[in-house]
Amino acid sequence: MKTILVACGLAILAAISAPAFAAMPKIRHVFVIVLENQSFNVTFGKNTPAPYLGQTLPAKGALLNQYYGVGHFSLDNYIAMISGQPPNEDTQRDCYDYNEFVLRSPALDPEGRALGHGCIYPSFVKTLPDQLEAKGFMWRAYMEDMGNIPTREPRTCGHAAIGTKEALERAVPGDQYAAKHDPFVYFHSIIDDQTRCDAHVVALDHLTADLADISKSPNYIYIVPNLCNDGHDHPCIDGSAGGLASADAFLRRWVPKILNSPAFKRDGLLIVTFDEADSADPAEDSQACCGEESMPGAPFPAGSNGPGGGRIGTVLLSPFIKPGTVSDRPYNHYSMLRSVEDLFGLNHLAGARGAKVRSFGSDVFGSSSKRASQLH
């Protein structure tokens, strides 16, 4: 009897201490598309100027209607998505100078954060790509227009010279790539190995071939449209409308390619999100969730009038998600990072460790989905 009780106790203990990813679907290909500067009520409202994103895609998957950015302007949100590092006074200004991160402490704090300010994080600050590679998973980032003008930036791993003004902030005729929307080039752990960076941070036109062959489809795919097609500019330098209309057109062109790819059909998850909100109400524009706090020593909050980047909403599509799912649980960019880490069995980085940060759960991956049950 004593042996049985001990065995039962150990089983209960194991169940309690089991990592969160143990209960998540067996997703092995995650696709992320990041758009720009729109509030939830505009994107997903009744009169949305982006009906494909605001209506068609939620009907095919799940709408997270309490999803928030973590700061303003752009770069701090992108960095949070792939590293969990919080906004600092330079990333909150999109790093107009491509400069080194200045540390206040030689090591990460107990929460895994690099304390200080600056743009290019030291090599000991790890990213989701570093974690994935360490576990044998593949990743690739696809940047639209990068390298269109080779004298402006190369076709791979495009960024300014360290210590110079960032010349890749705004669109120019024929090239609408912006480094501030490419978080991978702000980490020494990635850019210090030129061959590695060149292989992983590439122009968008590589994506079609990679989607066609499941053996070439990375486990983590991060897609950034150009400054027009992500909705940032309106009107655009090429005469296009920009804003949500151009973002919607980009999704109509690329989302079907992703959904029809062998990798997505087998075990995929597509996440379509924004960096931050853009509301006329400063208080609404800086709303946050999930216990977000400003980084210790930061001179002002991450948002323009509060701790966060406002309510943006996010859409998820997967064979494991019941079409038409709506979740009211609060999430933010740290939640997305934590969810991806859990799917691949990785430790949580910095902000993803937060006590109130949750991974996407049963509210998203409901067991009632017929398609999901067929894939288990």
NULUMRO-928374 format. One record per residue (C-alpha): residue number from 1; residue in one letter; x, y, z. Coordinates in steps of 0.5 Angstrom, whole numbers, padded with zeros to 4 digits, always signed. Each point is the difference from the previous one (the first is absolute). Layout:
N
<pos NUM | code A | xx X | yy Y | zz Z>
...
! end
This chain:
376
<pos 1 | code M | xx +0000 | yy +0000 | zz +0000>
<pos 2 | code K | xx +0006 | yy +0005 | zz +0002>
<pos 3 | code T | xx +0003 | yy -0001 | zz -0007>
<pos 4 | code I | xx -0007 | yy +0001 | zz -0004>
<pos 5 | code L | xx +0000 | yy +0007 | zz +0004>
<pos 6 | code V | xx +0007 | yy +0002 | zz -0001>
<pos 7 | code A | xx -0001 | yy -0002 | zz -0008>
<pos 8 | code C | xx -0007 | yy +0004 | zz +0000>
<pos 9 | code G | xx +0003 | yy +0006 | zz +0004>
<pos 10 | code L | xx +0006 | yy +0000 | zz -0005>
<pos 11 | code A | xx -0005 | yy +0000 | zz -0006>
<pos 12 | code I | xx -0004 | yy +0006 | zz +0003>
<pos 13 | code L | xx +0007 | yy +0004 | zz +0001>
<pos 14 | code A | xx +0002 | yy -0002 | zz -0007>
<pos 15 | code A | xx -0007 | yy +0003 | zz -0003>
<pos 16 | code I | xx +0001 | yy +0006 | zz +0004>
<pos 17 | code S | xx +0007 | yy +0002 | zz -0002>
<pos 18 | code A | xx -0001 | yy -0002 | zz -0007>
<pos 19 | code P | xx +0002 | yy +0005 | zz -0005>
<pos 20 | code A | xx -0006 | yy +0004 | zz -0003>
<pos 21 | code F | xx +0002 | yy -0002 | zz -0007>
<pos 22 | code A | xx -0002 | yy -0007 | zz +0002>
<pos 23 | code A | xx -0007 | yy +0001 | zz -0001>
<pos 24 | code M | xx +0000 | yy +0004 | zz -0007>
<pos 25 | code P | xx -0001 | yy -0002 | zz -0007>
<pos 26 | code K | xx +0006 | yy -0003 | zz -0003>
<pos 27 | code I | xx +0001 | yy +0006 | zz -0005>
<pos 28 | code R | xx +0007 | yy +0000 | zz -0003>
<pos 29 | code H | xx -0001 | yy +0005 | zz -0005>
<pos 30 | code V | xx -0001 | yy +0007 | zz +0002>
<pos 31 | code F | xx -0002 | yy +0006 | zz -0005>
<pos 32 | code V | xx +0000 | yy +0007 | zz +0003>
<pos 33 | code I | xx -0002 | yy +0006 | zz -0004>
<pos 34 | code V | xx +0001 | yy +0007 | zz +0003>
<pos 35 | code L | xx -0004 | yy +0006 | zz -0002>
<pos 36 | code E | xx +0000 | yy +0008 | zz +0002>
<pos 37 | code N | xx -0003 | yy +0005 | zz +0005>
<pos 38 | code Q | xx -0008 | yy -0002 | zz +0000>
<pos 39 | code S | xx -0004 | yy +0000 | zz +0006>
<pos 40 | code F | xx -0005 | yy -0006 | zz +0001>
<pos 41 | code N | xx -0006 | yy +0004 | zz -0001>
<pos 42 | code V | xx +0002 | yy +0002 | zz -0007>
<pos 43 | code T | xx +0003 | yy -0007 | zz -0003>
<pos 44 | code F | xx -0006 | yy -0004 | zz +0003>
<pos 45 | code G | xx -0006 | yy +0005 | zz +0000>
<pos 46 | code K | xx -0006 | yy -0001 | zz -0004>
<pos 47 | code N | xx +0003 | yy +0005 | zz -0005>
<pos 48 | code T | xx +0007 | yy -0002 | zz +0000>
<pos 49 | code P | xx +0004 | yy +0002 | zz -0006>
<pos 50 | code A | xx +0003 | yy -0007 | zz +0000>
<pos 51 | code P | xx -0006 | yy -0005 | zz -0001>
<pos 52 | code Y | xx +0005 | yy -0006 | zz -0002>
<pos 53 | code L | xx +0004 | yy +0001 | zz +0007>
<pos 54 | code G | xx -0006 | yy +0003 | zz +0004>
<pos 55 | code Q | xx -0006 | yy -0005 | zz -0002>
<pos 56 | code T | xx +0003 | yy -0006 | zz -0005>
<pos 57 | code L | xx +0006 | yy -0002 | zz +0004>
<pos 58 | code P | xx -0004 | yy +0000 | zz +0007>
<pos 59 | code A | xx -0005 | yy -0005 | zz -0003>
<pos 60 | code K | xx +0005 | yy -0005 | zz -0002>
<pos 61 | code G | xx +0004 | yy +0000 | zz +0007>
<pos 62 | code A | xx +0000 | yy +0004 | zz +0007>
<pos 63 | code L | xx +0000 | yy +0007 | zz +0001>
<pos 64 | code L | xx +0003 | yy +0003 | zz +0007>
<pos 65 | code N | xx -0004 | yy +0006 | zz +0001>
<pos 66 | code Q | xx +0004 | yy +0002 | zz +0006>
<pos 67 | code Y | xx +0007 | yy +0000 | zz -0003>
<pos 68 | code Y | xx +0005 | yy +0006 | zz +0002>
<pos 69 | code G | xx +0006 | yy +0003 | zz -0003>
<pos 70 | code V | xx +0006 | yy +0001 | zz +0006>
<pos 71 | code G | xx +0002 | yy +0007 | zz -0002>
<pos 72 | code H | xx +0001 | yy +0005 | zz -0006>
<pos 73 | code F | xx +0003 | yy +0002 | zz -0005>
<pos 74 | code S | xx +0001 | yy -0007 | zz -0004>
<pos 75 | code L | xx +0007 | yy -0003 | zz +0002>
<pos 76 | code D | xx -0001 | yy -0001 | zz +0007>
<pos 77 | code N | xx -0006 | yy -0004 | zz -0002>
<pos 78 | code Y | xx +0004 | yy -0004 | zz -0005>
<pos 79 | code I | xx +0005 | yy -0002 | zz +0005>
<pos 80 | code A | xx -0004 | yy -0002 | zz +0005>
<pos 81 | code M | xx -0003 | yy -0005 | zz -0005>
<pos 82 | code I | xx +0006 | yy -0004 | zz -0001>
<pos 83 | code S | xx +0004 | yy +0001 | zz +0007>
<pos 84 | code G | xx -0005 | yy +0003 | zz +0005>
<pos 85 | code Q | xx +0005 | yy +0006 | zz +0001>
<pos 86 | code P | xx -0004 | yy +0006 | zz +0003>
<pos 87 | code P | xx -0001 | yy +0007 | zz -0004>
<pos 88 | code N | xx +0006 | yy +0004 | zz +0002>
<pos 89 | code E | xx +0001 | yy +0008 | zz -0001>
<pos 90 | code D | xx +0004 | yy -0002 | zz -0007>
<pos 91 | code T | xx -0005 | yy -0005 | zz -0003>
<pos 92 | code Q | xx -0006 | yy +0004 | zz +0002>
<pos 93 | code R | xx +0003 | yy +0005 | zz -0005>
<pos 94 | code D | xx +0001 | yy -0005 | zz -0005>
<pos 95 | code C | xx +0008 | yy +0000 | zz +0000>
<pos 96 | code Y | xx +0001 | yy +0006 | zz -0004>
<pos 97 | code D | xx +0007 | yy -0001 | zz +0001>
<pos 98 | code Y | xx +0003 | yy -0007 | zz -0001>
<pos 99 | code N | xx +0004 | yy -0001 | zz +0007>
<pos 100 | code E | xx +0002 | yy -0005 | zz +0005>
<pos 101 | code F | xx -0004 | yy -0001 | zz +0006>
<pos 102 | code V | xx +0003 | yy +0003 | zz +0006>
<pos 103 | code L | xx -0001 | yy -0005 | zz +0006>
<pos 104 | code R | xx -0001 | yy +0003 | zz +0007>
<pos 105 | code S | xx +0002 | yy -0007 | zz +0003>
<pos 106 | code P | xx +0004 | yy -0005 | zz -0003>
<pos 107 | code A | xx -0005 | yy -0006 | zz +0000>
<pos 108 | code L | xx -0007 | yy -0001 | zz -0001>
<pos 109 | code D | xx -0005 | yy +0002 | zz +0006>
<pos 110 | code P | xx -0003 | yy -0006 | zz +0004>
<pos 111 | code E | xx -0006 | yy +0001 | zz -0006>
<pos 112 | code G | xx +0005 | yy -0001 | zz -0005>
<pos 113 | code R | xx +0000 | yy +0007 | zz -0003>
<pos 114 | code A | xx +0006 | yy +0004 | zz -0002>
<pos 115 | code L | xx -0001 | yy +0007 | zz +0004>
<pos 116 | code G | xx +0003 | yy +0006 | zz -0003>
<pos 117 | code H | xx -0002 | yy +0003 | zz -0007>
<pos 118 | code G | xx +0002 | yy +0000 | zz -0007>
<pos 119 | code C | xx -0001 | yy -0004 | zz -0006>
<pos 120 | code I | xx +0004 | yy -0006 | zz -0002>
<pos 121 | code Y | xx +0000 | yy -0005 | zz +0006>
<pos 122 | code P | xx +0006 | yy -0004 | zz +0002>
<pos 123 | code S | xx +0002 | yy -0007 | zz -0002>
<pos 124 | code F | xx -0003 | yy -0003 | zz +0007>
<pos 125 | code V | xx -0007 | yy +0003 | zz -0001>
<pos 126 | code K | xx -0003 | yy -0006 | zz -0004>
<pos 127 | code T | xx -0006 | yy +0000 | zz -0005>
<pos 128 | code L | xx -0005 | yy -0005 | zz -0002>
<pos 129 | code P | xx +0004 | yy -0002 | zz -0006>
<pos 130 | code D | xx +0006 | yy -0001 | zz +0005>
<pos 131 | code Q | xx -0004 | yy -0005 | zz +0004>
<pos 132 | code L | xx -0003 | yy -0003 | zz -0006>
<pos 133 | code E | xx +0006 | yy -0002 | zz -0004>
<pos 134 | code A | xx +0003 | yy -0003 | zz +0007>
<pos 135 | code K | xx -0006 | yy -0005 | zz +0000>
<pos 136 | code G | xx +0001 | yy -0002 | zz -0008>
<pos 137 | code F | xx -0005 | yy +0004 | zz -0002>
<pos 138 | code M | xx +0000 | yy +0005 | zz -0007>
<pos 139 | code W | xx -0002 | yy +0007 | zz +0000>
<pos 140 | code R | xx +0000 | yy +0006 | zz -0005>
<pos 141 | code A | xx -0002 | yy +0007 | zz -0001>
<pos 142 | code Y | xx -0003 | yy +0003 | zz -0006>
<pos 143 | code M | xx +0000 | yy +0007 | zz -0001>
<pos 144 | code E | xx -0003 | yy +0003 | zz -0006>
<pos 145 | code D | xx +0004 | yy +0005 | zz -0005>
<pos 146 | code M | xx +0006 | yy -0001 | zz +0004>
<pos 147 | code G | xx +0006 | yy +0000 | zz -0005>
<pos 148 | code N | xx -0004 | yy +0003 | zz -0005>
<pos 149 | code I | xx +0005 | yy +0006 | zz -0001>
<pos 150 | code P | xx +0007 | yy -0004 | zz +0002>
<pos 151 | code T | xx +0003 | yy +0007 | zz +0001>
<pos 152 | code R | xx -0005 | yy +0001 | zz +0005>
<pos 153 | code E | xx +0000 | yy -0006 | zz +0004>
<pos 154 | code P | xx +0002 | yy -0008 | zz -0002>
<pos 155 | code R | xx -0005 | yy -0005 | zz -0002>
<pos 156 | code T | xx +0002 | yy -0004 | zz +0007>
<pos 157 | code C | xx +0001 | yy +0003 | zz +0007>
<pos 158 | code G | xx -0001 | yy +0007 | zz -0002>
<pos 159 | code H | xx +0002 | yy +0005 | zz +0005>
<pos 160 | code A | xx +0004 | yy +0007 | zz +0001>
<pos 161 | code A | xx +0007 | yy +0000 | zz +0002>
<pos 162 | code I | xx +0001 | yy -0001 | zz +0008>
<pos 163 | code G | xx +0000 | yy +0007 | zz +0003>
<pos 164 | code T | xx -0003 | yy +0004 | zz -0006>
<pos 165 | code K | xx -0007 | yy +0003 | zz -0001>
<pos 166 | code E | xx -0005 | yy -0005 | zz -0003>
<pos 167 | code A | xx -0001 | yy +0002 | zz -0007>
<pos 168 | code L | xx -0005 | yy -0006 | zz -0001>
<pos 169 | code E | xx -0006 | yy +0004 | zz +0004>
<pos 170 | code R | xx -0004 | yy +0002 | zz -0006>
<pos 171 | code A | xx -0002 | yy -0002 | zz -0006>
<pos 172 | code V | xx +0003 | yy +0002 | zz -0007>
<pos 173 | code P | xx -0002 | yy -0001 | zz -0007>
<pos 174 | code G | xx +0001 | yy -0007 | zz -0002>
<pos 175 | code D | xx +0002 | yy -0002 | zz +0007>
<pos 176 | code Q | xx -0005 | yy +0000 | zz +0006>
<pos 177 | code Y | xx +0004 | yy -0005 | zz +0005>
<pos 178 | code A | xx +0001 | yy +0003 | zz +0007>
<pos 179 | code A | xx +0005 | yy -0003 | zz +0005>
<pos 180 | code K | xx -0005 | yy +0002 | zz +0006>
<pos 181 | code H | xx -0004 | yy -0005 | zz -0002>
<pos 182 | code D | xx +0005 | yy -0005 | zz +0000>
<pos 183 | code P | xx +0002 | yy -0002 | zz +0007>
<pos 184 | code F | xx +0005 | yy -0005 | zz -0002>
<pos 185 | code V | xx +0005 | yy +0005 | zz -0002>
<pos 186 | code Y | xx +0000 | yy +0003 | zz +0007>
<pos 187 | code F | xx +0003 | yy -0006 | zz +0004>
<pos 188 | code H | xx +0008 | yy -0002 | zz +0000>
<pos 189 | code S | xx -0002 | yy -0007 | zz +0001>
<pos 190 | code I | xx -0003 | yy +0000 | zz -0008>
<pos 191 | code I | xx +0004 | yy +0006 | zz -0003>
<pos 192 | code D | xx +0007 | yy -0002 | zz +0002>
<pos 193 | code D | xx +0000 | yy -0007 | zz -0004>
<pos 194 | code Q | xx -0001 | yy +0003 | zz -0007>
<pos 195 | code T | xx -0001 | yy -0006 | zz -0004>
<pos 196 | code R | xx -0005 | yy -0002 | zz +0005>
<pos 197 | code C | xx -0004 | yy +0006 | zz +0000>
<pos 198 | code D | xx +0001 | yy +0000 | zz -0008>
<pos 199 | code A | xx -0004 | yy -0007 | zz +0000>
<pos 200 | code H | xx -0005 | yy +0002 | zz +0005>
<pos 201 | code V | xx -0002 | yy +0007 | zz -0001>
<pos 202 | code V | xx -0002 | yy +0001 | zz -0007>
<pos 203 | code A | xx -0005 | yy +0003 | zz -0006>
<pos 204 | code L | xx -0007 | yy -0002 | zz +0000>
<pos 205 | code D | xx +0001 | yy -0003 | zz -0007>
<pos 206 | code H | xx +0003 | yy -0006 | zz +0003>
<pos 207 | code L | xx -0006 | yy -0002 | zz +0004>
<pos 208 | code T | xx -0004 | yy -0003 | zz -0006>
<pos 209 | code A | xx +0005 | yy -0005 | zz -0002>
<pos 210 | code D | xx +0001 | yy -0002 | zz +0008>
<pos 211 | code L | xx -0008 | yy -0001 | zz +0001>
<pos 212 | code A | xx +0000 | yy -0005 | zz -0006>
<pos 213 | code D | xx +0005 | yy -0005 | zz +0003>
<pos 214 | code I | xx -0002 | yy -0002 | zz +0007>
<pos 215 | code S | xx +0008 | yy -0002 | zz +0001>
<pos 216 | code K | xx +0002 | yy +0007 | zz -0001>
<pos 217 | code S | xx -0006 | yy +0003 | zz +0004>
<pos 218 | code P | xx +0003 | yy +0003 | zz +0006>
<pos 219 | code N | xx -0003 | yy -0002 | zz +0007>
<pos 220 | code Y | xx -0001 | yy +0008 | zz +0001>
<pos 221 | code I | xx -0001 | yy +0005 | zz -0005>
<pos 222 | code Y | xx -0001 | yy +0007 | zz +0001>
<pos 223 | code I | xx -0002 | yy +0005 | zz -0006>
<pos 224 | code V | xx +0000 | yy +0007 | zz +0000>
<pos 225 | code P | xx -0003 | yy +0004 | zz -0006>
<pos 226 | code N | xx +0003 | yy +0006 | zz -0002>
<pos 227 | code L | xx -0002 | yy +0007 | zz +0003>
<pos 228 | code C | xx -0006 | yy +0001 | zz -0005>
<pos 229 | code N | xx -0003 | yy -0007 | zz +0000>
<pos 230 | code D | xx +0001 | yy -0001 | zz +0008>
<pos 231 | code G | xx -0005 | yy +0006 | zz +0000>
<pos 232 | code H | xx +0005 | yy +0005 | zz +0003>
<pos 233 | code D | xx +0000 | yy +0005 | zz -0005>
<pos 234 | code H | xx -0006 | yy +0003 | zz -0003>
<pos 235 | code P | xx +0000 | yy +0002 | zz -0006>
<pos 236 | code C | xx +0007 | yy -0003 | zz -0002>
<pos 237 | code I | xx +0006 | yy +0002 | zz -0004>
<pos 238 | code D | xx -0002 | yy -0004 | zz -0006>
<pos 239 | code G | xx -0007 | yy +0003 | zz +0000>
<pos 240 | code S | xx -0004 | yy -0006 | zz +0003>
<pos 241 | code A | xx -0005 | yy +0002 | zz +0005>
<pos 242 | code G | xx +0004 | yy -0004 | zz +0006>
<pos 243 | code G | xx -0004 | yy +0000 | zz +0007>
<pos 244 | code L | xx -0004 | yy -0006 | zz +0001>
<pos 245 | code A | xx -0002 | yy -0001 | zz -0007>
<pos 246 | code S | xx +0007 | yy -0001 | zz -0002>
<pos 247 | code A | xx +0001 | yy -0005 | zz +0006>
<pos 248 | code D | xx -0007 | yy -0004 | zz -0002>
<pos 249 | code A | xx +0003 | yy -0001 | zz -0007>
<pos 250 | code F | xx +0006 | yy -0002 | zz +0002>
<pos 251 | code L | xx -0003 | yy -0005 | zz +0005>
<pos 252 | code R | xx -0005 | yy -0002 | zz -0006>
<pos 253 | code R | xx +0006 | yy -0002 | zz -0004>
<pos 254 | code W | xx +0005 | yy -0004 | zz +0005>
<pos 255 | code V | xx -0005 | yy -0003 | zz +0005>
<pos 256 | code P | xx -0003 | yy -0005 | zz -0005>
<pos 257 | code K | xx +0007 | yy -0002 | zz -0002>
<pos 258 | code I | xx +0002 | yy -0001 | zz +0007>
<pos 259 | code L | xx -0007 | yy -0004 | zz +0002>
<pos 260 | code N | xx +0001 | yy -0004 | zz -0007>
<pos 261 | code S | xx +0007 | yy -0002 | zz +0002>
<pos 262 | code P | xx +0002 | yy -0007 | zz +0002>
<pos 263 | code A | xx +0003 | yy +0002 | zz +0007>
<pos 264 | code F | xx -0006 | yy +0004 | zz +0002>
<pos 265 | code K | xx -0005 | yy -0006 | zz -0002>
<pos 266 | code R | xx +0004 | yy -0005 | zz +0004>
<pos 267 | code D | xx +0001 | yy +0004 | zz +0007>
<pos 268 | code G | xx +0000 | yy +0008 | zz -0001>
<pos 269 | code L | xx -0002 | yy +0006 | zz +0003>
<pos 270 | code L | xx -0001 | yy +0007 | zz -0003>
<pos 271 | code I | xx +0000 | yy +0006 | zz +0004>
<pos 272 | code V | xx -0002 | yy +0007 | zz -0003>
<pos 273 | code T | xx +0002 | yy +0005 | zz +0005>
<pos 274 | code F | xx +0002 | yy +0008 | zz +0000>
<pos 275 | code D | xx +0005 | yy +0003 | zz +0004>
<pos 276 | code E | xx -0004 | yy +0005 | zz +0004>
<pos 277 | code A | xx -0006 | yy +0004 | zz +0000>
<pos 278 | code D | xx -0002 | yy +0007 | zz -0003>
<pos 279 | code S | xx -0005 | yy +0003 | zz +0003>
<pos 280 | code A | xx -0002 | yy +0008 | zz +0001>
<pos 281 | code D | xx -0001 | yy -0002 | zz +0007>
<pos 282 | code P | xx +0007 | yy +0000 | zz +0004>
<pos 283 | code A | xx -0003 | yy -0004 | zz +0005>
<pos 284 | code E | xx -0003 | yy -0005 | zz -0004>
<pos 285 | code D | xx +0006 | yy +0000 | zz -0004>
<pos 286 | code S | xx +0005 | yy -0002 | zz +0006>
<pos 287 | code Q | xx -0005 | yy -0005 | zz +0003>
<pos 288 | code A | xx +0004 | yy -0007 | zz +0002>
<pos 289 | code C | xx -0001 | yy -0006 | zz +0003>
<pos 290 | code C | xx +0003 | yy -0006 | zz +0003>
<pos 291 | code G | xx +0003 | yy +0004 | zz +0006>
<pos 292 | code E | xx +0005 | yy +0004 | zz -0005>
<pos 293 | code E | xx +0004 | yy +0005 | zz +0004>
<pos 294 | code S | xx +0006 | yy +0005 | zz -0003>
<pos 295 | code M | xx +0007 | yy -0003 | zz +0001>
<pos 296 | code P | xx +0003 | yy +0002 | zz +0006>
<pos 297 | code G | xx +0004 | yy +0007 | zz -0001>
<pos 298 | code A | xx -0004 | yy +0002 | zz -0006>
<pos 299 | code P | xx -0002 | yy +0007 | zz -0001>
<pos 300 | code F | xx -0007 | yy -0001 | zz -0002>
<pos 301 | code P | xx -0005 | yy -0005 | zz -0001>
<pos 302 | code A | xx +0000 | yy -0005 | zz -0006>
<pos 303 | code G | xx -0006 | yy +0004 | zz -0003>
<pos 304 | code S | xx -0001 | yy +0007 | zz -0001>
<pos 305 | code N | xx -0005 | yy +0001 | zz +0005>
<pos 306 | code G | xx +0001 | yy -0007 | zz +0004>
<pos 307 | code P | xx +0003 | yy -0007 | zz +0001>
<pos 308 | code G | xx -0001 | yy -0003 | zz -0007>
<pos 309 | code G | xx -0002 | yy +0001 | zz -0007>
<pos 310 | code G | xx -0007 | yy -0001 | zz -0001>
<pos 311 | code R | xx -0005 | yy -0005 | zz -0002>
<pos 312 | code I | xx +0001 | yy -0003 | zz -0007>
<pos 313 | code G | xx -0003 | yy -0006 | zz +0000>
<pos 314 | code T | xx +0003 | yy -0006 | zz -0003>
<pos 315 | code V | xx -0003 | yy -0006 | zz -0005>
<pos 316 | code L | xx +0003 | yy -0007 | zz +0000>
<pos 317 | code L | xx -0001 | yy -0006 | zz -0005>
<pos 318 | code S | xx +0001 | yy -0007 | zz +0001>
<pos 319 | code P | xx -0002 | yy -0007 | zz -0001>
<pos 320 | code F | xx -0001 | yy +0000 | zz +0007>
<pos 321 | code I | xx -0004 | yy +0006 | zz +0001>
<pos 322 | code K | xx -0008 | yy -0001 | zz -0001>
<pos 323 | code P | xx -0002 | yy +0005 | zz -0005>
<pos 324 | code G | xx -0004 | yy +0006 | zz +0003>
<pos 325 | code T | xx +0004 | yy +0000 | zz +0007>
<pos 326 | code V | xx +0000 | yy +0006 | zz +0004>
<pos 327 | code S | xx +0004 | yy +0001 | zz +0006>
<pos 328 | code D | xx -0001 | yy +0006 | zz +0005>
<pos 329 | code R | xx +0006 | yy -0002 | zz +0004>
<pos 330 | code P | xx +0006 | yy +0005 | zz +0001>
<pos 331 | code Y | xx +0006 | yy -0001 | zz -0004>
<pos 332 | code N | xx +0006 | yy +0004 | zz -0003>
<pos 333 | code H | xx +0006 | yy -0001 | zz -0004>
<pos 334 | code Y | xx +0004 | yy -0003 | zz +0006>
<pos 335 | code S | xx -0006 | yy -0005 | zz +0000>
<pos 336 | code M | xx +0001 | yy -0002 | zz -0007>
<pos 337 | code L | xx +0008 | yy -0001 | zz +0001>
<pos 338 | code R | xx -0002 | yy -0004 | zz +0006>
<pos 339 | code S | xx -0005 | yy -0004 | zz -0004>
<pos 340 | code V | xx +0005 | yy -0001 | zz -0006>
<pos 341 | code E | xx +0005 | yy -0002 | zz +0006>
<pos 342 | code D | xx -0005 | yy -0005 | zz +0003>
<pos 343 | code L | xx -0002 | yy -0003 | zz -0007>
<pos 344 | code F | xx +0008 | yy -0002 | zz -0001>
<pos 345 | code G | xx +0001 | yy -0002 | zz +0007>
<pos 346 | code L | xx +0005 | yy +0006 | zz +0001>
<pos 347 | code N | xx +0001 | yy +0004 | zz +0007>
<pos 348 | code H | xx -0003 | yy +0007 | zz +0000>
<pos 349 | code L | xx +0004 | yy +0006 | zz -0001>
<pos 350 | code A | xx -0001 | yy +0007 | zz +0004>
<pos 351 | code G | xx -0007 | yy +0003 | zz -0001>
<pos 352 | code A | xx -0002 | yy -0007 | zz -0002>
<pos 353 | code R | xx +0001 | yy -0002 | zz +0007>
<pos 354 | code G | xx -0005 | yy +0005 | zz +0003>
<pos 355 | code A | xx -0004 | yy -0003 | zz +0006>
<pos 356 | code K | xx -0007 | yy +0003 | zz -0004>
<pos 357 | code V | xx +0003 | yy -0002 | zz -0007>
<pos 358 | code R | xx -0004 | yy -0006 | zz -0003>
<pos 359 | code S | xx +0001 | yy -0005 | zz -0006>
<pos 360 | code F | xx -0006 | yy -0001 | zz -0005>
<pos 361 | code G | xx -0004 | yy -0005 | zz +0004>
<pos 362 | code S | xx -0006 | yy -0004 | zz -0001>
<pos 363 | code D | xx -0004 | yy +0006 | zz -0002>
<pos 364 | code V | xx +0004 | yy +0000 | zz -0006>
<pos 365 | code F | xx +0001 | yy -0007 | zz -0001>
<pos 366 | code G | xx -0006 | yy -0003 | zz +0002>
<pos 367 | code S | xx -0001 | yy -0008 | zz +0000>
<pos 368 | code S | xx -0007 | yy +0001 | zz -0004>
<pos 369 | code S | xx +0003 | yy +0001 | zz -0007>
<pos 370 | code K | xx -0001 | yy -0005 | zz -0004>
<pos 371 | code R | xx +0006 | yy +0001 | zz -0004>
<pos 372 | code A | xx +0004 | yy +0001 | zz +0006>
<pos 373 | code S | xx -0002 | yy -0007 | zz +0002>
<pos 374 | code Q | xx +0002 | yy -0003 | zz -0007>
<pos 375 | code L | xx +0007 | yy +0002 | zz +0001>
<pos 376 | code H | xx +0001 | yy -0003 | zz +0007>
! end
